[in-house]
């Protein structure tokens, strides 16, 4: 008897990838709540750990060491990730608004977005300076500045602990580069007011040894190119200006109807806001029952309480109170590999304190770098022969990696009886058919994908672009579409929400392509699949596989690697930034590329059978062979690294069998990698190839000339 997964009944939405939510996702992955669908929304695929920022600026850490990989963490926690900056939350409609996508519905929500800076409000700051947060732009600007040569002048605005850590780290880094530097810390009041006297003296002595000039009670009038103008008339030279002062909440929080304290979300002892279904933690929240300063230690210790209380709000367990500690250990970086530890009114400093701080920071980050290995469900005691072999040693891929192998497909199609119809033009090897009605030529195709992301909206966008590929590959204009949707078991309300997301995105993609959605079919099953049947109209003769000629050049409009990247992502082995970049490639429509390549002799879209398999189909239909320039073939970020680790899609072996004459190993393996929403592969006249490639690149496609056709059958590699 088949036991289906339990239905989904409640939506939990985590807004922000702060420390509290990161720890919560890790805990959720180890003990999820059946029936709850979890979504995390964050501007990027990673969330930086601010505790290691001074060490990075000083040169003690590499950039990647600061990042919590949210995409990998969300896969561990069985959550979907939405990459985007939240612009609003509506507690009446229970919607979170993210630009460029349908509203995200929730039953329970939690906010952990940290704080932003008032720095850009200073006249000239936005044009001539960079805030210390968000980390990404700051880190890139700092690394460029640090790599330069010659004298340097820098200024940090804000004399709190964050500002002094930053200025000492910058001074140390410039000294390590042996660059003559003028370094200035500016505060409009007294610096280090939050530090105890002993700690303040130690930090000031360290800044003096590093040559840092501290300007206190100095109000800024404006920031201009290469300098800061103070109200008292002084001008402070600074080629690099940053700020770590003026913490404030995000504007969308201020615009919400939640109860606020100085703009921060007011929460009770259970971390609930004025709306009991909306929680908040970390710096964006104000603990009304027991106010505390903004510090990461509170965010970390709120995580287990928030985990329990969110589960309770979703219908499981009891809520518990969060009781913050009265004091906490403060560890402050002093530029070099030295730190100051302060607690209970006293402080100690030196290299030993830095080792202690580094140990604590690395231990925290290792919780996300080394996620626990969760055991796979055990097989029953008895099962039929071959079950274990059929299961394999890795999860089944989604997208085109889940397609049936070409051999099995062709064998089945050979058994299908053919009907001779004058209005149907058979095309050997093409995924679409040509139907003739009077003078009109209509192409028809169908495609559907097993989901490889938990985000229905993203999966729909990818599936729609993927299905449209067959129409664009034939040089046709999309006309009409029907959708075929299978949803996992879920409550009626979640069905409504999910179908609304899917159809809104599907309509948007199809309408942009010029096609109307005219209907479809939906059902429920064990997992989500999204597919479309499409028609298109040809103004000229359709471009098929069979028109390629010897000496034609081959153009590929998108890089390879989506199969290996999605296989690695499902196994929790791909970097989130690689996955996010792959998704961006997949959702790129090929309409303009099809228009540019409208005079191609032959064209196909590279999908499930990989580049080698689809090129072989073109060569067989055209009666020619091909030589590929392996070094010229573009690949997605991370694909080579993952392939070298032995990660491959579940359909790789079937694709490899299509072209056994080609060598394997290294980049050659990616010729057999199944692509989802892959690029167009076009055979064009050699004399036009360079110009066409330039036009494609100007239109935003990472297109490349990857080889040529010849009269000798078979495929070959030219290194």
HUBELDA-V672596 format. One record per residue. N is the residue number from 1. RES is the residue in one small letter. PHI is phi in whole degrees, 0 to 359 (NA if undefined). PSI is psi in whole degrees, -180 to 180 (NA if undefined). BURIAL is 1 if it has 9 or more other ideal C-beta (glycine too) atoms within 8 Angstrom, else 0. Layout:
BEGIN
n=(N;N)
res=(RES;RES)
phi=(PHI;PHI)
psi=(PSI;PSI)
burial=(BURIAL;BURIAL)
END
This chain:
BEGIN
n=(1;2;3;4;5;6;7;8;9;10;11;12;13;14;15;16;17;18;19;20;21;22;23;24;25;26;27;28;29;30;31;32;33;34;35;36;37;38;39;40;41;42;43;44;45;46;47;48;49;50;51;52;53;54;55;56;57;58;59;60;61;62;63;64;65;66;67;68;69;70;71;72;73;74;75;76;77;78;79;80;81;82;83;84;85;86;87;88;89;90;91;92;93;94;95;96;97;98;99;100;101;102;103;104;105;106;107;108;109;110;111;112;113;114;115;116;117;118;119;120;121;122;123;124;125;126;127;128;129;130;131;132;133;134;135;136;137;138;139;140;141;142;143;144;145;146;147;148;149;150;151;152;153;154;155;156;157;158;159;160;161;162;163;164;165;166;167;168;169;170;171;172;173;174;175;176;177;178;179;180;181;182;183;184;185;186;187;188;189;190;191;192;193;194;195;196;197;198;199;200;201;202;203;204;205;206;207;208;209;210;211;212;213;214;215;216;217;218;219;220;221;222;223;224;225;226;227;228;229;230;231;232;233;234;235;236;237;238;239;240;241;242;243;244;245;246;247;248;249;250;251;252;253;254;255;256;257;258;259;260;261;262;263;264;265;266;267;268;269;270;271;272;273;274;275;276;277;278;279;280;281;282;283;284;285;286;287;288;289;290;291;292;293;294;295;296;297;298;299;300;301;302;303;304;305;306;307;308;309;310;311;312;313;314;315;316;317;318;319;320;321;322;323;324;325;326;327;328;329;330;331;332;333;334;335;336;337;338;339;340;341;342;343;344;345;346;347;348;349;350;351;352;353;354;355;356;357;358;359;360;361;362;363;364;365;366;367;368;369;370;371;372;373;374;375;376;377;378;379;380;381;382;383;384;385;386;387;388;389;390;391;392;393;394;395;396;397;398;399;400;401;402;403;404;405;406;407;408;409;410;411;412;413;414;415;416;417;418;419;420;421;422;423;424;425;426;427;428;429;430;431;432;433;434;435;436;437;438;439;440;441;442;443;444;445;446;447;448;449;450;451;452;453;454;455;456;457;458;459;460;461;462;463;464;465;466;467;468;469;470;471;472;473;474;475;476;477;478;479;480;481;482;483;484;485;486;487;488;489;490;491;492;493;494;495;496;497;498;499;500;501;502;503;504;505;506;507;508;509;510;511;512;513;514;515;516;517;518;519;520;521;522;523;524;525;526;527;528;529;530;531;532;533;534;535;536;537;538;539;540;541;542;543;544;545;546;547;548;549;550;551;552;553;554;555;556;557;558;559;560;561;562;563;564;565;566;567;568;569;570;571;572;573;574;575;576;577;578;579;580;581;582;583;584;585;586;587;588;589;590;591;592;593;594;595;596;597;598;599;600;601;602;603;604;605;606;607;608;609;610;611;612;613;614;615;616;617;618;619;620;621;622;623;624;625;626;627;628;629;630;631;632;633;634;635;636;637;638;639;640;641;642;643;644;645;646;647;648;649;650;651;652;653;654;655;656;657;658;659;660;661;662;663;664;665;666;667;668;669;670;671;672;673;674;675;676;677;678;679;680;681;682;683;684;685;686;687;688;689;690;691;692;693;694;695;696;697;698;699;700;701;702;703;704;705;706;707;708;709;710;711;712;713;714;715;716;717;718;719)
res=(x;x;x;x;x;x;x;x;x;x;x;x;x;x;x;x;x;x;x;x;x;x;x;x;x;x;x;x;x;x;x;x;x;x;x;x;x;x;x;x;x;x;x;x;x;x;x;x;x;x;x;x;x;x;x;x;x;x;x;x;x;x;x;x;x;x;x;x;x;x;x;x;x;x;x;x;x;x;x;x;x;x;x;x;x;x;x;x;x;x;x;x;x;x;x;x;x;x;x;x;x;x;x;x;x;x;x;x;x;x;x;x;x;x;x;x;x;x;x;x;x;x;x;x;x;x;x;x;x;x;x;x;x;x;x;x;x;x;x;x;x;x;x;x;x;x;x;x;x;x;x;x;x;x;x;x;x;x;x;x;x;x;x;x;x;x;x;x;x;x;x;x;x;x;x;x;x;x;x;x;x;x;x;x;x;x;x;x;x;x;x;x;x;x;x;x;x;x;x;x;x;x;x;x;x;x;x;x;x;x;x;x;x;x;x;x;x;x;x;x;x;x;x;x;x;x;x;x;x;x;x;x;x;x;x;x;x;x;x;x;x;x;x;x;x;x;x;x;x;x;x;x;x;x;x;x;x;x;x;x;x;x;x;x;x;x;x;x;x;x;x;x;x;x;x;x;x;x;x;x;x;x;x;x;x;x;x;x;x;x;x;x;x;x;x;x;x;x;x;x;x;x;x;x;x;x;x;x;x;x;x;x;x;x;x;x;x;x;x;x;x;x;x;x;x;x;x;x;x;x;x;x;x;x;x;x;x;x;x;x;x;x;x;x;x;x;x;x;x;x;x;x;x;x;x;x;x;x;x;x;x;x;x;x;x;x;x;x;x;x;x;x;x;x;x;x;x;x;x;x;x;x;x;x;x;x;x;x;x;x;x;x;x;x;x;x;x;x;x;x;x;x;x;x;x;x;x;x;x;x;x;x;x;x;x;x;x;x;x;x;x;x;x;x;x;x;x;x;x;x;x;x;x;x;x;x;x;x;x;x;x;x;x;x;x;x;x;x;x;x;x;x;x;x;x;x;x;x;x;x;x;x;x;x;x;x;x;x;x;x;x;x;x;x;x;x;x;x;x;x;x;x;x;x;x;x;x;x;x;x;x;x;x;x;x;x;x;x;x;x;x;x;x;x;x;x;x;x;x;x;x;x;x;x;x;x;x;x;x;x;x;x;x;x;x;x;x;x;x;x;x;x;x;x;x;x;x;x;x;x;x;x;x;x;x;x;x;x;x;x;x;x;x;x;x;x;x;x;x;x;x;x;x;x;x;x;x;x;x;x;x;x;x;x;x;x;x;x;x;x;x;x;x;x;x;x;x;x;x;x;x;x;x;x;x;x;x;x;x;x;x;x;x;x;x;x;x;x;x;x;x;x;x;x;x;x;x;x;x;x;x;x;x;x;x;x;x;x;x;x;x;x;x;x;x;x;x;x;x;x;x;x;x;x;x;x;x;x;x;x;x;x;x;x;x;x;x;x;x;x;x;x;x;x;x;x;x;x;x;x;x;x;x;x;x;x;x;x;x;x;x;x;x;x;x;x;x;x;x;x;x;x;x;x;x;x;x;x;x;x;x;x;x;x;x;x;x;x;x;x;x;x;x;x;x;x;x;x;x)
phi=(NA;285;252;288;299;294;291;278;229;222;254;253;244;259;265;102;250;294;301;296;292;298;294;297;298;298;292;296;298;278;209;288;261;304;95;262;259;254;233;242;246;209;300;224;285;231;235;283;266;294;297;258;300;301;295;294;299;285;101;277;234;276;301;295;292;272;262;269;279;288;293;294;294;293;299;297;270;55;252;269;246;246;268;171;268;299;243;175;228;244;285;285;272;59;232;253;255;233;302;83;207;298;303;260;279;217;262;224;227;221;246;211;252;71;227;243;237;276;308;301;287;294;304;88;296;300;275;235;217;223;289;291;232;289;293;306;299;298;299;295;295;294;297;296;296;293;282;285;240;90;299;227;226;227;219;243;261;117;257;282;301;299;293;289;301;294;292;292;295;293;297;297;297;293;295;296;276;57;260;296;218;252;239;230;250;239;224;279;224;259;286;60;291;276;267;291;307;298;294;299;297;299;294;296;295;295;298;295;296;277;78;271;271;253;252;251;53;243;270;269;273;196;243;232;300;80;196;243;262;271;297;281;100;290;237;256;295;198;278;231;237;220;211;225;227;69;300;211;284;291;298;295;291;298;276;282;263;282;292;235;232;54;92;267;289;284;234;271;292;263;68;268;277;296;262;296;267;243;252;209;211;80;294;282;252;246;281;294;283;204;303;220;293;285;207;297;297;289;300;295;281;283;304;295;291;298;303;295;286;293;299;296;295;274;116;228;87;248;282;224;278;261;243;289;290;286;219;211;286;254;244;242;290;247;96;283;279;216;214;242;249;229;196;54;83;233;211;224;217;137;300;297;293;293;299;296;299;298;298;295;296;292;297;297;291;295;295;257;287;245;289;299;276;272;294;287;303;288;289;298;299;234;203;292;302;94;298;295;295;293;294;74;255;215;298;293;290;253;59;288;292;260;289;290;300;299;297;295;293;294;297;292;294;296;274;282;293;264;251;279;239;290;266;238;260;289;232;295;87;283;281;252;249;251;248;247;234;65;269;275;245;241;255;223;209;215;205;214;229;286;296;239;224;281;267;300;293;295;298;294;298;295;296;293;297;298;294;294;304;296;291;296;295;264;72;264;260;306;240;217;217;240;254;237;237;244;256;294;300;203;294;301;293;291;301;299;298;291;295;298;298;298;287;294;291;301;297;298;295;294;296;298;278;96;250;254;277;251;156;160;213;226;204;240;209;277;207;274;228;228;212;217;254;229;238;215;247;255;283;244;297;297;276;241;284;269;257;292;231;305;81;298;269;254;243;242;267;225;285;267;128;295;296;292;293;289;298;291;296;294;266;71;243;257;291;301;297;295;296;299;294;295;299;299;293;295;275;285;293;251;298;290;297;298;295;296;263;297;259;299;285;209;202;211;260;273;227;298;273;78;300;296;295;288;294;300;301;295;295;295;290;261;68;215;239;212;240;259;267;301;291;273;284;285;229;287;302;92;296;292;299;290;298;293;276;87;274;217;291;293;262;304;298;297;293;299;290;292;230;293;286;278;288;245;101;62;297;300;297;288;294;254;281;292;254;252;53;285;278;275;248;237;261;233;302;303;289;258;298;300;296;296;297;297;296;298;295;294;275;100;263;280;284;209;278;243;159;209;265;213;275;270;302;102;249;223;246;247;288)
psi=(129;131;103;160;154;144;151;135;-18;144;121;123;122;115;109;149;38;179;-39;-47;-35;-47;-37;-43;-40;-44;-37;-41;-31;-23;74;162;110;137;-13;130;123;134;135;131;127;148;-33;175;-10;160;122;146;107;-22;-22;3;-48;-38;-37;-46;-38;-16;10;-24;153;161;-42;-23;-16;-11;133;122;101;-33;-45;-41;-39;-38;-41;-38;9;37;155;150;131;119;113;158;121;137;0;155;132;108;-19;-49;-7;52;141;133;126;128;141;11;163;156;145;115;151;152;-38;139;156;139;126;70;2;-152;165;-167;148;-3;-48;-17;-19;135;123;-9;-47;-32;-31;7;174;127;155;-20;140;154;-39;-59;-39;-47;-42;-44;-41;-43;-40;-45;-43;-28;-10;173;169;179;150;148;126;155;138;129;123;117;23;-175;-43;-41;-43;-36;-44;-46;-36;-38;-42;-42;-42;-43;-42;-38;-39;-30;1;38;130;130;143;118;128;135;128;130;141;-2;-136;133;154;37;-22;-9;148;157;-45;-43;-41;-42;-45;-44;-42;-39;-39;-43;-38;-43;-32;0;26;128;126;118;114;159;40;108;138;131;-49;164;131;-179;112;9;163;127;121;158;-31;5;-12;149;122;113;137;115;-25;119;131;174;145;46;173;43;135;160;164;149;-36;-27;-44;-31;-6;171;18;152;133;158;109;33;-11;152;122;123;151;-168;-16;8;23;142;-170;-21;115;-12;-3;121;165;149;163;-160;-22;-8;150;120;96;-34;-23;72;142;156;164;112;141;-26;-33;-40;-41;-43;-14;-21;-52;-32;-45;-40;-49;-40;-33;-42;-40;-43;-26;-5;9;122;-177;150;155;156;148;123;103;150;155;-33;163;160;125;124;118;123;141;31;-78;-166;64;147;165;133;129;133;145;38;1;168;155;150;161;-180;-33;-37;-35;-41;-39;-48;-45;-40;-44;-44;-45;-37;-40;-47;-32;-20;-24;-27;-38;76;146;146;111;129;145;152;137;145;153;164;-36;141;161;153;138;-9;-45;-39;-41;-34;-38;-174;6;162;148;136;163;-173;-143;-16;-13;5;157;142;153;-37;-47;-39;-47;-38;-40;-42;-30;-25;-9;124;140;136;125;105;134;-21;6;122;111;138;113;119;-16;146;-19;158;156;124;134;124;102;-125;-6;140;119;134;149;139;164;140;145;156;138;132;140;7;148;-1;106;-36;-46;-43;-38;-42;-44;-46;-37;-46;-39;-48;-37;-20;-39;-37;-48;-35;-23;8;21;163;122;140;-61;155;145;147;142;114;129;123;148;161;130;165;165;-39;-43;-32;-47;-46;-46;-43;-35;-44;-48;-49;-30;-44;-43;-44;-41;-48;-46;-42;-41;-31;-10;10;151;138;120;3;-161;-165;143;152;177;145;-155;-22;167;134;147;131;165;142;132;150;155;159;138;122;-34;-174;137;147;126;-176;-21;8;4;152;150;142;-6;148;151;128;134;129;-14;154;163;161;-2;-32;-49;-35;-43;-36;-43;-38;-41;-25;4;29;3;145;141;-38;-37;-44;-44;-41;-37;-42;-40;-38;-42;-37;0;117;155;17;-48;-35;-41;-40;-43;-35;22;-19;15;147;-35;151;147;164;141;113;-121;-32;3;170;-45;-44;-43;-35;-40;-42;-40;-44;-42;-41;-28;-7;42;-180;-178;149;125;139;99;-39;-22;-14;122;146;154;152;129;-17;-42;-42;-43;-39;-40;-21;0;13;127;158;157;-19;4;-48;-41;-42;-37;-35;-18;-37;71;-17;-17;143;157;176;139;-140;-26;-28;-31;-11;-22;8;124;134;139;128;45;-178;173;140;116;137;117;161;133;-38;-16;-7;-49;-45;-42;-41;-40;-42;-42;-43;-38;-27;2;9;136;56;154;150;119;4;-164;162;156;178;-9;120;154;168;143;159;132;114;NA)
burial=(0;0;0;0;0;0;1;1;1;1;1;1;1;1;1;1;1;1;1;1;1;1;1;1;1;1;1;1;1;0;0;1;1;0;1;1;1;1;1;1;1;1;0;1;1;1;1;1;1;0;0;1;1;1;1;1;1;1;0;0;0;0;1;0;1;1;1;1;1;1;1;1;1;1;1;1;1;1;1;1;1;1;0;1;0;1;0;1;1;1;1;0;0;1;1;1;1;1;0;0;1;0;1;1;1;1;1;1;1;1;1;1;1;1;1;0;1;1;1;0;0;1;0;1;1;0;0;1;1;0;1;1;1;0;1;0;0;1;1;0;1;1;1;0;1;1;0;0;0;0;0;1;1;1;1;1;1;1;1;1;1;1;1;1;1;1;1;1;1;1;1;1;1;1;1;0;0;0;1;0;1;1;1;1;1;1;1;0;0;0;1;1;0;0;1;1;0;0;1;1;0;1;1;1;0;1;1;0;0;1;1;1;0;1;1;1;0;1;0;1;0;1;1;1;0;0;1;1;1;1;0;0;0;0;0;1;0;1;0;1;1;1;1;1;1;1;1;0;1;1;0;1;1;1;0;1;0;1;0;1;0;0;0;1;1;1;1;0;1;1;1;1;1;0;0;0;1;1;1;1;1;1;1;1;1;1;1;0;0;0;0;0;0;0;1;1;1;1;1;1;1;1;1;1;1;1;1;1;1;1;1;1;1;1;0;0;0;0;1;0;0;1;0;1;0;0;0;0;0;1;1;1;1;1;1;0;0;1;1;1;1;1;1;0;0;0;1;0;1;0;0;0;1;1;1;1;1;1;0;1;1;0;0;1;1;0;1;1;0;0;1;0;0;0;0;0;0;0;0;0;0;0;0;0;0;0;1;0;0;0;0;0;0;0;0;0;1;1;1;1;1;1;0;0;1;1;0;0;1;0;0;0;0;0;0;0;0;0;0;0;0;0;0;1;0;0;1;0;1;1;0;1;1;1;1;1;0;0;0;0;1;1;1;1;1;1;1;1;1;1;1;1;1;1;1;1;1;1;1;1;1;1;1;1;1;1;1;1;1;1;1;1;1;1;1;1;1;1;1;1;1;1;1;1;1;1;1;1;1;1;0;0;0;1;1;0;1;1;1;1;1;1;1;1;1;1;1;0;1;1;1;0;1;0;1;0;1;0;0;0;0;1;0;1;1;0;0;1;1;1;1;1;1;1;1;1;1;1;0;0;0;1;1;1;1;1;1;1;1;0;0;1;1;1;1;1;1;1;1;1;1;1;1;1;1;1;1;1;1;1;1;1;0;1;1;1;1;1;1;1;1;1;1;0;1;1;1;1;1;1;1;1;1;1;0;1;1;1;0;1;1;1;1;1;1;1;1;1;1;1;1;1;1;1;1;1;1;1;1;1;1;1;0;1;1;1;1;1;1;1;0;1;1;1;1;1;0;1;1;1;0;1;1;0;0;0;1;1;1;1;1;1;0;1;1;1;1;1;1;0;0;1;0;0;0;0;1;1;1;1;1;1;1;1;1;1;1;1;1;1;1;1;1;1;1;1;0;1;1;0;0;1;1;0;1;1;1;0;1;0;1;1;1;1;1;1;1;1;1;1;0;0;0;0;1;1;1;0;0)
END
